Structure formats: structure tokens, C-alpha cells
């Protein structure tokens, strides 16, 4: 993906985001390594978890915790929205599209992404990312504390990632190598909120 985005591409992203928020905007509708280490992923920032999950009982499964918050929780709808958000955020990061990122991620994650994008531009490098698809997306943790619900989702996806210098030389990755990426992303939303807007608040890669 190039650092610049044409108008048609921006329009498509806006449409997808609108669909995403429509899917996740209501509590009743629902809650939002690669195979070889030869492909470097240093350009993909990782936000470490802050805080604890002490309020999650060891006897409860993630779905038990979620359904205590919302008995009508729709797992399929949630995961569909989370997968859409995952792809949009990755592509926006590759494009350096901060406007899209601001709509989907929390302040700490946004700061991490923005810093990485600025450093990439300072090096006059370009990240080209082709998203192949997500083979797995599952809830691995959930909690509710101090009026906020959090749900962690583990994604297993295939993508092609290439970082190029200003002279088009490859700095990292390979244009014809599909890499399996495993990430755990945490989405959060304030329970009292009437909008129920879920934001990405933490990312962790394996």
C-alpha cells in the first residue's frame, strides 16, 4: 500500500467504517511468527497491555463474562465486526491514514501507530500491505471493570508485507511471500454509553 490514498479508496474505507459502526454501535445488536521469521515485522507496532484482568474469575470462560454483561450477546456478529476492524486498521496503518485510525483506536494505540508512521516517513520508506484473509478469529478473554467492558480477540491472518526505501529497494518483507500473522487485539467500550462504540485499546503480536 502507498502512503497516499486515492479518493475512490478513501470513499470505500468510509463506507466500510460506516458498516462497522452500524454493526457494533448497539449493545443489543452486538457488542465490536509468521511461518518463517525471514519476513521482518519490526514496522508493525505492538501496544503492550496495561492494567490487569483481576475481575475475571478463573472459573468463568470469556463468553460467560460477556453474557453476564449482555445476555443477548451475538458472538458471530461481534467477530464479523472485529475481523472487519482488524483489516481496516492494518491497511490504514500501512497507508499512514491517521484519520481512519482515529475513528477506530484508542489514544495509546493511536500514539504508537502515529509514531511508527512518522518514523517511517522520516526514513522515506513505504509499507505495502496486501491483506489475504483471516483464517481464525476467536474471543480469548473478557472482563468488566469500572464501567468498561473489554474483549480480547486472537486473529490468525495471512498477508504480504513489503517495506521499500525511497529508491524502491526492499528494506523488509518480500512481495511474493505470504506470511501468517498472529495478533491479539483488545476492544473496549464504556458500558453506560448509549452509543456502545468499541475502540481498539491494545495490540499484542505472537
N, C-alpha and C positions, 0 to 999 in steps of 0.2 A: 504494500500500500504506500502511496506517496504522501508527503507531508501536506500537500494541497488537495482539496476535495472539490470536484466539480458540482454545480448547482443540482444536477439530477441526483447525484449521490447524496447530497445533503437532504434533499426532499425525501428520498427513500428512508433515510435514517430517522427523520422527524416522524414519518408515518409509522415506522416500526416502534418508535418510542411511545407514540400515542397508543398503539395497540397494547404495548407492555403495561402502561399505566392503567389502561382500561381493565386489563386482566387482574392487576394487583391492587387496584385502587379501592376495593371494597373488602371489608373483613368477611362478609358472608360469601363473596364470590371466590375469594381467596387471597388468604394470606398471599411478594414476590414472593527427569527422568526419561524423560524420554526413553525410547528403546535403547538408544546409544547416546553416550554423553559427548559425541563428536559435535553435536549442534549446541552452541553456546546459548544459554538463556539469560545471560547477565543483563540484557537490555530489558527484561521483563521484571519490574519491581515487585517486591514482596513486602506486604504490610504484616508485621507480627501482631498477634493477638495481645490486647491489653485487657486487664480485668480477669475475673475468674468465673467459673461455672458452678459455684458452690451451691446455688439454689436448685440445681438439677439433681434429683435423687438418683442414686446409683441403681435403684430398683426400677426406675422408670425408663422406658425407651423414649427416643426423641419424639415419636408420634404420640405417645401418652402425654408428654409435656405439652405438645401443641394442642391436643384435643381438650386438655384441661382449660386452655385459654379460649379455644373456639371449638365446640363440639361438632360444628359443621365443616371443619377443615377439609378442603379438597386437595389431596396430595398431588393428583395428576395435573390440576390447574396450576398449582404452585410451581411444580417442577418445570412445566412448559414455560411459565414466565421467567423462572430463574435461568433456564437454558438460553432464552432469547436475550436476557440481560447480559449473560456471560459473553455471548458472541458480540453484542453491540459494544460492550466495554472494551474487549480486546481490540476490535477493529478501530474504535475511536482512539485508543491509546496509540496504536500503530500510526494512525493518521495525524496524531497530535491535535485531535479535536477536543479541546477543553470544554467547549460549550455543551457538547453531548455528555461528557464525563460529569459535569457539574449537576446534571439532572439525575444522575444515577448513583453517584458515590458520595460517601460522607466526607467531611473535611480532612480527616487524617489520610485517608486513601487518596483523595484528590491532591493533597500536598505532595505525597510520594510520587504519584503519576506525573504531576506537573514538573517536579524537579528533574525526573528522568527525561521528560520530553525536552526541557530546556537544555539539559546537558547534551542530549543527542543533537540538537540543533547547533549548539556551540561547536560540536565536533564536525558539523556539516555532514552528518550521517543521516541515512534514510532507512526506516524499517519497513520492509514489505512483508505483509502478513496475509496468507491465504488460509481461511478457515475451512477445513474439510468437513467436520461434523463432530458431534458429541456422542460417544458410544455409551456413556454412563453418567447419570446424574441422580444422586440419592442423598436424602437427609441423613446426616451423621450425628447431629447434635442439635439441641434446642433448649432454650431457657427463657424464663421471665423473671425480671428483677427491676425494681424501682420503676414500674410502669412501662418498661420497654421489653418487647419480645424480640428474641434473636433466633435465627435458624441458620445452621451451617450446612452447606451442600458440597459434596465431593463430586467434582467433574473429571471425567476422563475423556479427552478430546484429541483429535488428530488435526495438525496444522502444518503449514510450510512457513518457515520464518527465515528471512534473509535481511541482514543489515549491510548496507552498502555505503562506501565512502563517497566523497564528492566526485571522485574520478570514476565512479561506478564499480570500483574494486570491492569484492566481498570481504567484509570485516568479520562476520559471523553467520552461521547457518549455511544452508545450501538450497538453491532454487528448485531442486528436484527431489529433496529428501522430506518425506512425511514423518513428522515427529509426534510421538504420543506424549501428551502433557497431562499431568495430574495436579489439580488445584483444589483447595478447599476454600470456599468463599462464604463469608457470614453476612447475612442480610438482617437488618433491624428496622423496627418501627415502633413508635410510641403507641401504646395500647389505647390511651384515652383519645387519640387523634381521630377526627371524623373522616379524614382523607385516607388513612391507612397506607401512606406512601412508604414503601420499603426501599431502603438505601443499602448499598454495599458498604460495610464498615470495616471489613478486614479481609485480607487475602493471604493465603499460605500455599506455597508450592511444595511438591514432593520431589 
